Amino acid sequence: MIGSGHASTALASKLKREIDIRIPEVDLLPLEEVPGKIDVIDEITIGVYTEIKGDLRGRLLTVFSEEDALRLEEMVSGRSAKGRRDFSAATVTDVSDVLGANSLSAISDFFGMKIEKTPSESARDILGALLQQVLLDISQHSDVVLFSRTEIFVSAEKFNCHQMLFLEASSLEKLLKAMDVML
Amino acid sequence: MKKRNVGIAEMMICRQPEVLTILGLGSCVAVALYHERTKTGGLAHVMLPKGSAQKSSRPAKYANIAIPALHEKVLEEIGGKGRIAAKICGGSKMFKSAAGFHIGEHNVTAAREELAKLGLKIVGEDCGSDYGRNVTFTPENGKLIIRSVNGVTLL
């Protein structure tokens, strides 16, 4: 994905680890088909929710397993999170903001678009339920969604973190128009 | 025990000893109908309050279409007549910052209205709030077992 290089560098310096961000899957789907793209939807996860406004409209949802939210905290703080059960909202929002800001700024630079983000909010809950919030938000403007999912690897170890970007249909039209102008 | 999952915008009918589940219910609303005597029921995973059938390939996307259709299917299954009870849950708002109106609340209102139109009584309800639900429906006794980060609720 455009910007994944930047994102991995920024995140690597934060975590002091090598970061690898895989090329995401991108799909254009009816909203009700998104949950089927996700393997396990009934588990409790840590999710970070951000609204995207401006020239592109949609949502970002970054999800971590509970275990990895704690691992992240160990990496950032350098202290052991052993014995702790609660995740740090500040750390998970921070990491997903770094990932999100970089991919969004790459898109906005590349296409010459203005994209804004609202402050992120984290929650510990069932993944499918967090996802439904995003889908139903989007449903107010669009029946389909441009859905991309990025997996993040830290030091070659699979880190169970996904960042999902959901864009409304009108944003897809804008991206296509912008590409048309460039070609 | 056979267990089937009702995906988003889908509905299913089942009979004892089978059970149905809805995993990861957030702002959507789950509508369960059951007939006590025959231990038969149905569950719909409704996504939005209103819409037209042509707008989705799935049968339970909209409350105004899903609920009458589910009712009809349950009636068919039990031979056309009988007293059917309803239970609903879901309709939460997962993030405070989620913009716009409370879609979960609108889903719950629409479900109540559709059930009232059909003359179906709601005998149990666990709606709203800010957490998600994993739901299991047992037509044998009409019970809904609702699991969330806050514990288990029996409806």
Interface residues (C-beta under 8 A of the other chain):
Chain A: P30 L31 E32 P35 G36 I41 D42 I44 Y49 E51 T118 P119 E121 A123 R124 D125 I126 L127 G128 A129 L130 L131 Q132 Q133 L135 L136 D137 S139 Q140 D143
Chain B: G7 I8 A9 L23 G24 L25 G26 S27 C28 M47 L48 K55 S56 S57 R58 K61 S92 K93 M94 F95 K96 S97 A98 A99 G100 I103 G104 D130 Y131 G132 R133 N134 S148 V149
